Every structure is written in C-alpha cells, then in structure tokens.
C-alpha cells in the first residue's frame, strides 16, 4: 500500500493515520461467533416458516380426511343402489318383435325403413316431399359465391 505524502493530508487525517489498533483482547474467532449469533436473532420473523409449514400440513390433513369421507359416502351410496337394483323385480323381457323394433322417432328406425322400402317410408313420414301448404312456388335464381358484375368480370 502506498503511504500518503504528508503534504496531501489534512491535520485530522495525519492524526488518524498515526493511530494503530491494539492487538490486546482481539479474538477473531470470538468476534465472528458473536456476529453469527447476532445475525441469527430475528424477532418475530423467526417463527414465520415453522408456522407456515404447520398451517399447510394441517390443511393437507384436513383435505385428506374430507376426501376419504367423501369416498366412503360415495361407495356406500353405490352399494345401496346395487342392493336396490338386485331387490327390484326383474323387468319383463320384451317379445322378439318388440326387441328388434326401434322407436319410430329414432334415426335407426328411419334407416331401417329406408333399407326395406323407400316408398313405404315416404308414406309413413307424410307423403312425398312437397312444399308446405300456402307456400308460393317460384323460380328463384341459383345463388353463387360470386356473380359477375359487368362484362369484364365474365
């Protein structure tokens, strides 16, 4: 380290540079230990993380207990439903003709009717496709995505 020239220092600086620390009673290990203890002493902040951890653990335990009770209730209800179904009288078995006939409003019935006889299906559906009564039949032009505006577009 470069020693300053006496001309560069003020009177106060010259006095301070003449002083030297005393080595008596200076223990570096004790000083570092005391500094570490002082930094670890944090008042109320000391209890924040243990408290937060305990709250989260309690929440997890409560949710786990609630989930277990919900599952037990669901299984009990499922058992009751199965017991009721087994205790009820069996449903009458439909005749073979009824078992193969779908309901008249279903798409399967329409498909089967079309496969068998198209004309019979039209008659059961209400006749041939005609416009509804009271609707005027007019010749309407076919709409296209883009019709030419003038002769240049053609």
N, CA, C and O of each residue as an XYZ file, in Angstrom:
616
protein
N       0.828     -1.164      0.000
C       0.000      0.000      0.000
C       0.883      1.240      0.000
O       1.918      1.302      0.664
N       0.466      2.152     -0.714
C       1.239      3.376     -0.879
C       0.981      4.300      0.309
O      -0.172      4.580      0.636
N       2.013      4.762      0.935
C       1.838      5.687      2.057
C       1.631      7.089      1.517
O       2.365      7.540      0.637
N       0.639      7.770      2.042
C       0.357      9.102      1.537
C       1.465     10.090      1.929
O       2.110      9.928      2.966
N       1.666     11.051      1.143
C       2.652     12.104      1.413
C       2.080     13.038      2.482
O       0.883     13.324      2.479
N       2.903     13.497      3.366
C       2.404     14.378      4.417
C       1.799     15.669      3.871
O       0.998     16.306      4.554
N       2.160     16.054      2.681
C       1.606     17.294      2.125
C       0.161     17.099      1.653
O      -0.597     18.065      1.561
N      -0.219     15.862      1.357
C      -1.566     15.587      0.834
C      -2.623     15.464      1.937
O      -3.816     15.512      1.640
N      -2.217     15.307      3.190
C      -3.151     15.035      4.276
C      -3.483     16.301      5.054
O      -2.668     17.213      5.197
N      -4.719     16.316      5.551
C      -5.097     17.401      6.448
C      -4.608     17.053      7.855
O      -4.067     15.968      8.070
N      -4.790     17.949      8.801
C      -4.338     17.694     10.177
C      -5.075     16.503     10.789
O      -4.459     15.662     11.443
N      -6.369     16.429     10.583
C      -7.159     15.314     11.125
C      -6.722     14.003     10.511
O      -6.615     12.995     11.209
N      -6.471     14.004      9.235
C      -6.042     12.769      8.573
C      -4.683     12.333      9.078
O      -4.442     11.133      9.205
N      -3.773     13.275      9.376
C      -2.455     12.921      9.897
C      -2.581     12.309     11.288
O      -1.863     11.363     11.613
N      -3.459     12.824     12.090
C      -3.653     12.271     13.430
C      -4.246     10.860     13.343
O      -3.816      9.954     14.057
N      -5.231     10.686     12.467
C      -5.859      9.355     12.334
C      -4.878      8.339     11.768
O      -4.918      7.174     12.165
N      -4.010      8.733     10.866
C      -3.048      7.782     10.299
C      -1.980      7.394     11.295
O      -1.353      6.347     11.133
N      -1.752      8.185     12.304
C      -0.753      7.862     13.323
C      -1.294      6.834     14.310
O      -0.500      6.156     14.962
N      -2.582      6.694     14.446
C      -3.152      5.754     15.402
C      -3.101      4.336     14.837
O      -3.343      4.129     13.648
N      -2.796      3.392     15.666
C      -2.740      1.979     15.302
C      -3.620      1.203     16.281
O      -3.629      1.502     17.475
N      -4.395      0.162     15.762
C      -5.237     -0.608     16.684
C      -4.379     -1.478     17.598
O      -3.292     -1.927     17.233
N      -4.897     -1.690     18.768
C      -4.201     -2.519     19.745
C      -4.598     -3.966     19.501
O      -5.769     -4.249     19.250
N      -3.651     -4.876     19.569
C      -3.903     -6.301     19.371
C      -4.324     -6.975     20.658
O      -4.633     -8.166     20.643
N      -4.347     -6.281     21.739
C      -4.713     -6.859     23.037
C      -6.222     -7.094     23.085
O      -6.994     -6.189     22.768
N      -6.660     -8.317     23.485
C      -8.065     -8.647     23.663
C      -8.837     -8.836     22.358
O     -10.064     -8.937     22.383
N      -8.160     -8.885     21.246
C      -8.825     -9.065     19.958
C      -8.769    -10.541     19.588
O      -7.697    -11.080     19.314
N      -9.938    -11.197     19.581
C     -10.031    -12.610     19.195
C     -10.942    -12.687     17.971
O     -12.143    -12.436     18.065
N     -10.366    -13.033     16.835
C     -11.119    -13.061     15.578
C     -12.231    -14.109     15.613
O     -13.330    -13.865     15.114
N     -11.947    -15.278     16.203
C     -12.969    -16.336     16.265
C     -14.159    -15.910     17.121
O     -15.308    -16.155     16.754
N     -13.895    -15.288     18.232
C     -14.964    -14.846     19.117
C     -15.797    -13.759     18.437
O     -17.022    -13.727     18.560
N     -15.109    -12.870     17.721
C     -15.830    -11.809     17.027
C     -16.750    -12.388     15.948
O     -17.893    -11.949     15.827
N     -16.274    -13.369     15.157
C     -17.099    -13.984     14.122
C     -18.263    -14.767     14.722
O     -19.365    -14.751     14.173
N     -18.028    -15.456     15.851
C     -19.091    -16.195     16.518
C     -20.175    -15.245     17.018
O     -21.365    -15.528     16.878
N     -19.770    -14.130     17.596
C     -20.739    -13.154     18.099
C     -21.524    -12.528     16.941
O     -22.720    -12.270     17.078
N     -20.872    -12.285     15.819
C     -21.568    -11.716     14.664
C     -22.585    -12.708     14.107
O     -23.679    -12.313     13.703
N     -22.234    -13.989     14.084
C     -23.169    -15.014     13.611
C     -24.395    -15.135     14.493
O     -25.513    -15.268     13.995
N     -24.190    -15.089     15.811
C     -25.322    -15.161     16.739
C     -26.233    -13.955     16.605
O     -27.456    -14.072     16.686
N     -25.628    -12.802     16.401
C     -26.429    -11.585     16.273
C     -27.257    -11.609     14.991
O     -28.377    -11.100     14.966
N     -26.714    -12.195     13.935
C     -27.477    -12.248     12.684
C     -28.600    -13.282     12.749
O     -29.596    -13.138     12.040
N     -28.471    -14.310     13.572
C     -29.493    -15.351     13.680
C     -30.657    -14.917     14.559
O     -31.735    -15.503     14.470
N     -30.477    -13.934     15.383
C     -31.547    -13.453     16.252
C     -32.484    -12.564     15.444
O     -32.223    -11.376     15.254
N     -33.566    -13.148     14.976
C     -34.576    -12.366     14.254
C     -35.857    -12.485     15.043
O     -36.396    -13.585     15.161
N     -36.348    -11.434     15.567
C     -37.508    -11.414     16.459
C     -38.672    -12.264     15.998
O     -38.647    -13.487     16.137
N     -39.688    -11.628     15.452
C     -40.911    -12.330     15.069
C     -40.747    -13.116     13.778
O     -41.498    -14.059     13.528
N     -39.785    -12.745     12.963
C     -39.587    -13.464     11.698
C     -39.107    -14.892     11.935
O     -39.216    -15.741     11.051
N     -38.588    -15.152     13.105
C     -38.055    -16.473     13.413
C     -39.136    -17.552     13.346
O     -38.841    -18.701     13.018
N     -40.358    -17.199     13.648
C     -41.446    -18.178     13.718
C     -42.294    -18.243     12.449
O     -43.256    -19.008     12.395
N     -41.957    -17.461     11.438
C     -42.795    -17.424     10.234
C     -42.799    -18.760      9.502
O     -43.870    -19.322      9.276
N     -41.638    -19.285      9.125
C     -41.596    -20.511      8.312
C     -42.120    -21.736      9.066
O     -42.845    -22.530      8.467
N     -41.798    -21.930     10.327
C     -42.411    -23.083     11.027
C     -43.932    -22.966     11.115
O     -44.641    -23.965     10.997
N     -44.431    -21.745     11.321
C     -45.886    -21.549     11.396
C     -46.540    -21.823     10.045
O     -47.572    -22.489      9.973
N     -45.934    -21.305      8.972
C     -46.485    -21.539      7.628
C     -46.473    -23.029      7.284
O     -47.431    -23.536      6.700
N     -45.411    -23.723      7.636
C     -45.319    -25.165      7.364
C     -46.381    -25.937      8.148
O     -47.000    -26.857      7.613
N     -46.592    -25.566      9.405
C     -47.611    -26.250     10.210
C     -49.012    -25.997      9.651
O     -49.844    -26.904      9.637
N     -49.279    -24.779      9.193
C     -50.601    -24.476      8.612
C     -50.849    -25.279      7.335
O     -51.946    -25.799      7.130
N     -49.849    -25.379      6.494
C     -50.015    -26.141      5.245
C     -50.186    -27.634      5.542
O     -50.971    -28.313      4.880
N     -49.454    -28.142      6.535
C     -49.610    -29.556      6.904
C     -51.010    -29.816      7.459
O     -51.613    -30.845      7.156
N     -51.531    -28.889      8.270
C     -52.884    -29.056      8.812
C     -53.929    -29.002      7.702
O     -54.901    -29.758      7.725
N     -53.734    -28.114      6.737
C     -54.659    -28.026      5.603
C     -54.642    -29.317      4.782
O     -55.694    -29.810      4.375
N     -53.449    -29.863      4.540
C     -53.348    -31.114      3.781
C     -54.033    -32.259      4.530
O     -54.709    -33.085      3.917
N     -53.862    -32.307      5.837
C     -54.512    -33.365      6.621
C     -56.034    -33.215      6.587
O     -56.754    -34.206      6.466
N     -56.522    -31.977      6.694
C     -57.974    -31.753      6.669
C     -58.557    -32.132      5.308
O     -59.598    -32.786      5.239
N     -57.900    -31.730      4.242
C     -58.397    -32.083      2.908
C     -58.338    -33.589      2.664
O     -59.235    -34.150      2.035
N     -57.298    -34.240      3.153
C     -57.211    -35.695      3.018
C     -58.339    -36.399      3.762
O     -58.921    -37.356      3.251
N     -58.648    -35.929      4.966
C     -59.760    -36.512      5.736
C     -61.092    -36.298      5.046
O     -61.923    -37.204      4.992
N     -61.298    -35.093      4.516
C     -62.543    -34.802      3.788
C     -62.663    -35.686      2.558
O     -63.743    -36.206      2.279
N     -61.580    -35.865      1.822
C     -61.597    -36.716      0.627
C     -61.907    -38.166      0.992
O     -62.666    -38.832      0.287
N     -61.334    -38.653      2.073
C     -61.591    -40.034      2.494
C     -63.061    -40.217      2.889
O     -63.664    -41.238      2.559
N     -63.644    -39.233      3.594
C     -65.049    -39.371      3.995
C     -65.973    -39.282      2.778
O     -66.971    -40.000      2.711
N     -65.657    -38.416      1.819
C     -66.464    -38.332      0.597
C     -66.426    -39.644     -0.177
O     -67.450    -40.095     -0.689
N     -65.248    -40.257     -0.262
C     -65.122    -41.528     -0.982
C     -65.925    -42.616     -0.273
O     -66.586    -43.425     -0.923
N     -65.867    -42.636      1.058
C     -66.625    -43.636      1.813
C     -68.126    -43.455      1.590
O     -68.849    -44.436      1.415
N     -68.595    -42.212      1.595
C     -70.015    -41.956      1.340
C     -70.413    -42.372     -0.078
O     -71.490    -42.931     -0.287
N     -69.544    -42.099     -1.045
C     -69.846    -42.471     -2.436
C     -69.930    -43.983     -2.581
O     -70.820    -44.486     -3.266
N     -69.020    -44.714     -1.950
C     -69.061    -46.174     -2.035
C     -70.298    -46.736     -1.335
O     -70.889    -47.709     -1.803
N     -70.692    -46.124     -0.215
C     -71.894    -46.582      0.480
C     -73.140    -46.349     -0.381
O     -74.019    -47.208     -0.445
N     -73.216    -45.199     -1.034
C     -74.357    -44.940     -1.923
C     -74.373    -45.899     -3.112
O     -75.443    -46.335     -3.538
N     -73.213    -46.229     -3.644
C     -73.152    -47.176     -4.757
C     -73.628    -48.558     -4.315
O     -74.326    -49.246     -5.060
N     -73.247    -48.965     -3.095
C     -73.718    -50.256     -2.583
C     -75.229    -50.259     -2.390
O     -75.886    -51.252     -2.703
N     -75.791    -49.166     -1.880
C     -77.241    -49.074     -1.707
C     -77.951    -49.148     -3.059
O     -78.987    -49.803     -3.176
N     -77.418    -48.501     -4.053
C     -78.019    -48.536     -5.383
C     -77.979    -49.945     -5.959
O     -78.952    -50.393     -6.566
N     -76.877    -50.641     -5.776
C     -76.792    -52.021     -6.275
C     -77.767    -52.924     -5.537
O     -78.390    -53.793     -6.148
N     -77.907    -52.730     -4.236
C     -78.849    -53.540     -3.462
C     -80.285    -53.303     -3.921
O     -81.069    -54.248     -4.007
N     -80.638    -52.053     -4.215
C     -81.986    -51.743     -4.697
C     -82.239    -52.368     -6.063
O     -83.333    -52.867     -6.326
N     -81.239    -52.342     -6.927
C     -81.419    -52.916     -8.254
C     -81.586    -54.430     -8.180
O     -82.376    -55.010     -8.925
N     -80.844    -55.064     -7.284
C     -80.970    -56.523     -7.151
C     -82.274    -56.913     -6.465
O     -82.823    -57.982     -6.732
N     -82.771    -56.043     -5.577
C     -84.009    -56.360     -4.855
C     -85.246    -56.105     -5.713
O     -86.285    -56.727     -5.493
N     -85.153    -55.214     -6.670
C     -86.313    -54.900     -7.512
C     -86.637    -56.087     -8.409
O     -85.786    -56.922     -8.717
N     -87.874    -56.127     -8.805
C     -88.288    -57.218     -9.690
C     -87.610    -57.053    -11.044
O     -87.397    -55.931    -11.504
N     -87.280    -58.150    -11.670
C     -86.652    -58.030    -12.984
C     -87.659    -57.480    -14.000
O     -88.852    -57.777    -13.934
N     -87.175    -56.708    -14.899
C     -88.037    -56.113    -15.919
C     -88.536    -57.204    -16.851
O     -87.810    -58.157    -17.133
N     -89.769    -57.076    -17.333
C     -90.279    -58.098    -18.250
C     -89.467    -58.080    -19.554
O     -89.109    -57.023    -20.073
N     -89.202    -59.245    -20.042
C     -88.433    -59.380    -21.276
C     -89.369    -59.099    -22.447
O     -90.420    -59.733    -22.543
N     -89.031    -58.182    -23.329
C     -89.925    -57.877    -24.449
C     -89.961    -59.028    -25.442
O     -89.032    -59.829    -25.542
N     -91.043    -59.078    -26.153
C     -91.180    -60.108    -27.185
C     -90.116    -59.877    -28.253
O     -89.623    -58.758    -28.401
N     -89.758    -60.914    -28.994
C     -88.713    -60.755    -30.003
C     -89.044    -59.661    -31.022
O     -88.141    -58.958    -31.476
N     -90.326    -59.503    -31.393
C     -90.674    -58.462    -32.361
C     -90.458    -57.071    -31.762
O     -90.000    -56.156    -32.445
N     -90.790    -56.928    -30.488
C     -90.627    -55.633    -29.843
C     -89.157    -55.313    -29.598
O     -88.765    -54.146    -29.619
N     -88.360    -56.315    -29.371
C     -86.950    -56.077    -29.073
C     -86.215    -55.553    -30.292
O     -85.263    -54.785    -30.149
N     -86.626    -55.942    -31.476
C     -85.917    -55.527    -32.680
C     -86.444    -54.230    -33.269
O     -85.787    -53.631    -34.120
N     -87.592    -53.794    -32.844
C     -88.184    -52.586    -33.406
C     -87.727    -51.366    -32.604
O     -88.038    -51.255    -31.418
N     -86.997    -50.457    -33.236
C     -86.626    -49.229    -32.528
C     -87.818    -48.283    -32.473
O     -88.809    -48.484    -33.176
N     -87.725    -47.275    -31.655
C     -88.824    -46.316    -31.555
C     -88.983    -45.605    -32.895
O     -87.992    -45.386    -33.592
N     -90.217    -45.237    -33.273
C     -90.449    -44.663    -34.599
C     -89.765    -43.311    -34.796
O     -89.577    -42.889    -35.937
N     -89.391    -42.623    -33.723
C     -88.763    -41.314    -33.869
C     -87.245    -41.391    -33.989
O     -86.598    -40.367    -34.208
N     -86.670    -42.563    -33.855
C     -85.210    -42.647    -33.846
C     -84.646    -42.686    -35.263
O     -85.343    -43.032    -36.216
N     -83.393    -42.330    -35.379
C     -82.709    -42.369    -36.668
C     -82.526    -43.801    -37.159
O     -82.514    -44.059    -38.363
N     -82.384    -44.724    -36.220
C     -82.228    -46.128    -36.610
C     -83.493    -46.632    -37.293
O     -83.409    -47.385    -38.264
N     -84.669    -46.228    -36.800
C     -85.922    -46.645    -37.435
C     -86.005    -46.083    -38.850
O     -86.446    -46.778    -39.766
N     -85.591    -44.847    -39.036
C     -85.621    -44.254    -40.367
C     -84.675    -44.983    -41.310
O     -85.009    -45.210    -42.472
N     -83.515    -45.343    -40.823
C     -82.549    -46.050    -41.680
C     -83.063    -47.434    -42.055
O     -82.938    -47.861    -43.203
N     -83.643    -48.135    -41.077
C     -84.178    -49.468    -41.376
C     -85.331    -49.380    -42.375
O     -85.456    -50.212    -43.274
N     -86.166    -48.365    -42.203
C     -87.284    -48.203    -43.143
C     -86.772    -47.898    -44.538
O     -87.312    -48.412    -45.517
N     -85.758    -47.087    -44.647
C     -85.186    -46.777    -45.953
C     -84.568    -48.010    -46.595
O     -84.646    -48.187    -47.811
N     -83.970    -48.838    -45.804
C     -83.356    -50.040    -46.350
C     -84.424    -51.019    -46.858
O     -84.235    -51.681    -47.878
N     -85.549    -51.101    -46.130
C     -86.597    -52.047    -46.527
C     -87.367    -51.541    -47.747
O     -87.381    -52.177    -48.801
N     -87.998    -50.396    -47.580
C     -88.851    -49.907    -48.665
C     -88.932    -48.389    -48.564
O     -89.514    -47.848    -47.624
N     -88.351    -47.722    -49.525
C     -88.308    -46.273    -49.508
C     -89.699    -45.665    -49.657
O     -90.023    -44.695    -48.972
N     -90.510    -46.210    -50.528
C     -91.848    -45.664    -50.760
C     -92.714    -45.806    -49.515
O     -93.476    -44.898    -49.182
N     -92.604    -46.937    -48.826
C     -93.386    -47.127    -47.605
C     -92.944    -46.132    -46.531
O     -93.758    -45.644    -45.747
N     -91.663    -45.845    -46.509
C     -91.163    -44.878    -45.539
C     -91.702    -43.483    -45.848
O     -92.074    -42.743    -44.938
N     -91.743    -43.127    -47.134
C     -92.282    -41.824    -47.506
C     -93.757    -41.706    -47.111
O     -94.211    -40.658    -46.652
N     -94.479    -42.785    -47.297
C     -95.902    -42.759    -46.947
C     -96.082    -42.616    -45.440
O     -96.978    -41.899    -44.994
N     -95.240    -43.292    -44.645
C     -95.364    -43.190    -43.186
C     -94.852    -41.844    -42.676
O     -95.278    -41.379    -41.620
N     -93.940    -41.218    -43.423
C     -93.393    -39.931    -42.996
C     -94.299    -38.777    -43.385
O     -94.069    -37.657    -42.930
N     -95.291    -38.992    -44.184
C     -96.204    -37.911    -44.521
C     -96.317    -37.678    -46.006
O     -96.761    -36.607    -46.418
N     -95.941    -38.619    -46.814
C     -96.110    -38.475    -48.252
C     -94.839    -38.037    -48.942
O     -93.742    -38.102    -48.387
N     -95.023    -37.588    -50.170
C     -93.873    -37.199    -50.975
C     -93.409    -35.804    -50.565
O     -94.183    -35.027    -50.005
N     -92.177    -35.496    -50.838
C     -91.690    -34.172    -50.456
C     -92.338    -33.099    -51.308
O     -92.079    -33.006    -52.508
N     -93.174    -32.295    -50.690
C     -93.870    -31.196    -51.352
C     -93.674    -29.946    -50.511
O     -93.406    -30.037    -49.313
N     -93.804    -28.796    -51.124
C     -93.719    -27.580    -50.308
C     -94.913    -27.509    -49.379
O     -95.968    -28.051    -49.709
N     -94.792    -26.870    -48.242
C     -95.910    -26.766    -47.305
C     -97.072    -25.997    -47.931
O     -96.880    -25.181    -48.832
N     -98.278    -26.273    -47.437
C     -99.453    -25.620    -47.986
C     -99.380    -24.123    -47.713
O     -98.969    -23.694    -46.635
N     -99.781    -23.343    -48.695
C     -99.768    -21.896    -48.554
C     -98.457    -21.275    -48.983
O     -98.360    -20.050    -49.062
N     -97.424    -22.096    -49.268
C     -96.144    -21.546    -49.698
C     -96.176    -21.388    -51.200
O     -96.597    -22.293    -51.920
N     -95.737    -20.259    -51.664
C     -95.721    -19.991    -53.104
C     -94.485    -20.619    -53.712
O     -93.382    -20.494    -53.180
N     -94.681    -21.301    -54.839
C     -93.574    -21.918    -55.546
C     -93.142    -20.953    -56.630
O     -93.914    -20.651    -57.540
N     -91.945    -20.479    -56.543
C     -91.425    -19.538    -57.537
C     -90.096    -20.051    -58.047
O     -89.416    -20.839    -57.390
N     -89.749    -19.595    -59.210
C     -88.443    -19.940    -59.758
C     -87.435    -18.927    -59.226
O     -87.411    -17.772    -59.651
N     -86.638    -19.361    -58.326
C     -85.637    -18.469    -57.749
C     -84.308    -18.727    -58.432
O     -84.008    -19.867    -58.786
N     -83.510    -17.695    -58.622
C     -82.214    -17.908    -59.247
C     -81.281    -18.655    -58.291
O     -81.383    -18.544    -57.069
N     -80.394    -19.399    -58.882
C     -79.416    -20.126    -58.092
C     -78.367    -19.135    -57.619
O     -77.790    -18.405    -58.425
N     -78.123    -19.107    -56.344
C     -77.132    -18.187    -55.795
C     -75.748    -18.796    -55.920
O     -75.553    -19.985    -55.667
N     -74.810    -17.982    -56.306
C     -73.427    -18.428    -56.436
C     -72.556    -17.588    -55.513
O     -72.980    -16.543    -55.018
N     -71.368    -18.045    -55.294
C     -70.480    -17.330    -54.393
C     -70.144    -15.951    -54.931
O     -70.107    -14.988    -54.164
N     -69.897    -15.829    -56.233
C     -69.572    -14.521    -56.817
C     -70.145    -14.485    -58.229
O     -69.734    -15.257    -59.096
N     -71.061    -13.616    -58.445
C     -71.627    -13.467    -59.770
C     -70.950    -12.299    -60.478
O     -70.614    -11.307    -59.831
N     -70.742    -12.388    -61.786
C     -70.054    -11.289    -62.482
C     -70.868    -10.009    -62.417
O     -72.093    -10.026    -62.536
N     -70.176     -8.912    -62.228
C     -70.831     -7.615    -62.096
C     -71.023     -6.978    -63.492
O     -72.089     -6.432    -63.779
N     -70.040     -7.046    -64.317
C     -70.161     -6.490    -65.665
C     -69.474     -7.409    -66.654
O     -69.039     -8.503    -66.293
N     -69.377     -6.987    -67.858
C     -68.836     -7.865    -68.902
C     -67.355     -8.136    -68.710
O     -66.861     -9.152    -69.200
N     -66.625     -7.267    -68.016
C     -65.206     -7.509    -67.801
C     -64.955     -8.660    -66.837
O     -63.932     -9.339    -66.922
N     -65.888     -8.873    -65.925
C     -65.731     -9.957    -64.962
C     -66.028    -11.327    -65.565
O     -65.640    -12.346    -64.994
N     -66.705    -11.365    -66.703
C     -67.097    -12.649    -67.276
C     -65.946    -13.341    -67.944
O     -66.111    -14.438    -68.478
